[in-house]
């Protein structure tokens, strides 16, 4: 019999937290419930978890801060954010921290299970000791190791290049808001950071040009759109 997946659930809404906790158990997961971010971090440091579900708005420590703390000690554990907001900026902030997915309340329990299982399948395809692998068109990309495997050799991306490419890939076929992206990665959407991001976009286009199906489109007045034709 295979080992049960252990999930850390951080949700301050008492009713929703209990509902999710019970539901996850009925679906065969082991689940620990924490009522705030601080309690969740204490549970994480004192236990072994295969998956984290974190509410963004929590007392003591919010979900984003909690995720940053978790990422300091575990780069690989999957993180799924729950939020009452549908703001793109929150979504980008979550992804820039290292979230694997995002679910906006209200959501169905079936969708939550589907997201968890999809993330776990992705994680299971990665061998021990390796970073997460995915394919951008025909190009292999390892975001955790900041590596792009190109025909001319392996390219190590800078931190900013990697954060930007990861956001583009995770938001494939969606418009990536320019100002929100600047604030998520650079912390400020001033003119100079904007010019810096344009340079990074140009570098990424040059690196990815070996697959003609890949395009980073400028969307006038809005931002960028990453498409694989």
Helices and strands as residue ranges (DSSP letters): E 6-10, H 14-26, E 30-34, H 37-46, E 51-55, H 63-73, E 78-83, H 88-97, E 101-104, H 109-124, E 134-136, E 139-142, E 147-150, E 153-156, H 159-170, E 175-177, H 178-185, H 191-208, E 214-219, E 223-228
